[in-house]
Amino acid sequence: MKSMQQMPGAARVWLYTASRFLNDQEVSSILQETEVFLQGWSSHGANMDAACGMYFNRILAIAADEAQAKASGCGIDKSVQF
């Protein structure tokens, strides 16, 4: 899986903020679960080229390189539902 730093500058990014600062165990768990989700993330049957990162123990970022597959409504819905 790519890191956030490996994503192109034109990647589409979604930010999800926690209502509080998360401890290191919570951050690790969230990143692990998000990476598993992203490995199977698709939009209209096309796999998304995606990465995630956690910033300041509070902000989860998910990025998608839409050069491979566009993040359409159903793909975005899947990420929000996750």
Buried (B, 14 or more C-beta within 10 A) or exposed (E): EBEBEEBEEEBBEBEBEBEEEBEEEBBEEBBEEBEEBBEEBEBEEBBBBBBBBBEEEBEBBBBBBBEEBEBEEEBBEBBEEE
